[in-house]
Amino acid sequence: MAKDRLLSGKARAIVDFAANTTLDDIPDEVVDRSKLVLLDTVGSLLAASDPTYDPGRIVADFAGDGDGRSESSIIGYERTASCENAALTNGTLGYFCDLDAHHPEAITHTPAIMVPAALAVGERERATGTELLASVILGIEVACRVSLALNPGALYDQGFHPTPVSGGFGAAVAAGKLLDLDSEQLAIALGLAQTQASGLLAWKEDPTESLRPFNPGMAARNGVTAAELAAANFGSPVDPFGGEYNVFRAFSNGREAVDRLDRELGETYAITEHAFKRYSSVAFSHPALDALLGLLEEHDLCAEDVAEIEVRFPATGAELIDDADLNSHSLQYLLAVATLEREVMIDDIVDDRRSDPAVRALMDRVSLVRDEQLDDCFPERYTSVVTLETDLGTFSERVEYAAGTPEKPFTESDIKAKFRRITESTTTGEQRDEIVDVVSDFENVRDVNELVELVR
């Protein structure tokens, strides 16, 4: 056991809660949600493993040719890597398609980090399904609490990406649970995650969309590294959240909300607050996409009918989606594609269609209004008001919450159907059925490798 550490009350509450909580302590409805999150994330991993997508293939090649250790599988590839490099690769795959679940208020894509980290360690350690589910739930819990405490708005304002900055803390907990770390060792792991915390919004300037998914991969790797060093009783700051040079001083610029670290700890679970995604695009765009597609269907409109599309969006968050260079984040591009295709999937993102005359014409008809009156609800929700000007009249729709959010939840059938749909190019029908069956009963899986063998 590591030497007892003089932790602040909040750090002590977190490490004791994470170390001592098992799946039996977690409400059944939370466990049920965790299995759907697991299935949804595995689907995103498999969809991204299509070798025609360069970022995943390049990182898989790098990881597989790395340090020669064969410990954990790279999802969708018939190859293995070190535990850390498998977490790096699978974390990158998990966020590439931008179809993974996210926490709207914390503005984090935690499952894309936690599931890869847990699978990498769980495979090597031959963990049970019960152990892996608990590690994912608790890792997500810590990551979301850290993001909310840091203040994701403050992170964005300073050019940091909340998902990897906070995600490394969660991955350290997820990996630490599977390594059976005690409270004092988890405190070391969090301290080591703190010093590795990183991730910039510089991915907005990468047209290949490689850097964006690399950030969660990096966080998954960093968390696994932190947990493994903690298991060896490596050194770290005495208090990961309360020291003089803590993560809040480094990242929050005085705008932190430290009380969010342990508020209602053990009473609420962040995994139940995650939103599932329908489109391969930034979550900020989803309410507008829902509104647009709803109007097109309701009034039987086609692209030729649309003269103008106006979107009102919270002014605070508009910069990220207003005429962005990246296809996945440009509201103008996304609405144009959706008007033509009635959906937005990853191929619409990686195959740049801006030179398509039909897409370009529609993009020129989309305007985004930065509405300060909607700021009061942001980032708890991404309220969007879409107005269509057409030859048949003016039609408007306001959407507070996108489909797939807890307020407008997908059903279990919806999530399973999504899994089957997005993995068609990388799996057989028999494989998909087997994966769904295994994950649906995951708390009774004796060895995580039962799942890994199906997705390898």
Salt bridges, closest charged atoms under 4 A:
ASP16 OD1 - ARG12 NH1 3.24
ASP32 OD1 - LYS35 NZ 3.98
ASP40 OD1 - LYS418 NZ 2.88
ASP54 OD1 - ARG57 NH2 2.75
ASP61 OD2 - ARG57 NH1 3.93
ASP61 OD1 - ARG79 NH1 2.84
ASP65 OD1 - ARG79 NH2 3.63
ASP67 OD2 - ARG69 NH1 3.20
GLU71 OE1 - ARG69 NH2 2.87
GLU71 OE1 - ARG124 NH1 3.80
GLU84 OE1 - ARG69 NH2 3.08
ASP98 OD1 - LYS277 NZ 2.71
ASP100 OD2 - HIS109 ND1 2.73
GLU105 OE2 - ARG260 NH1 3.30
GLU123 OE2 - ARG456 NH2 3.33
GLU125 OE2 - ARG124 NE 2.96
GLU141 OE2 - ARG145 NE 2.76
ASP157 OD2 - ARG255 NH1 2.63
GLU184 OE2 - ARG12 NH1 3.01
GLU209 OE1 - ARG212 NE 2.82
GLU228 OE2 - ARG124 NH1 2.56
GLU244 OE2 - ARG249 NH1 3.84
ASP259 OD2 - ARG263 NH2 2.42
ASP262 OD1 - LYS10 NZ 3.02
GLU273 OE1 - HIS103 NE2 2.72
ASP290 OD1 - ARG278 NH1 3.67
GLU298 OE1 - HIS299 NE2 3.85
GLU310 OE1 - ARG312 NH1 3.69
ASP322 OD2 - ARG370 NH2 3.26
GLU341 OE2 - ARG353 NH2 3.07
ASP348 OD1 - ARG353 NH1 3.46
ASP352 OD1 - ARG354 NE 3.99
ASP356 OD2 - ARG353 NH2 3.77
ASP364 OD1 - ARG360 NH1 3.67
ASP371 OD2 - ARG312 NE 3.08
GLU400 OE1 - ARG381 NE 2.84
GLU400 OE2 - ARG398 NE 2.57
GLU412 OE2 - LYS416 NZ 2.75
ASP433 OD1 - ARG420 NH2 3.17
GLU443 OE1 - LYS35 NZ 3.03
ASP447 OD2 - ARG126 NH2 2.67
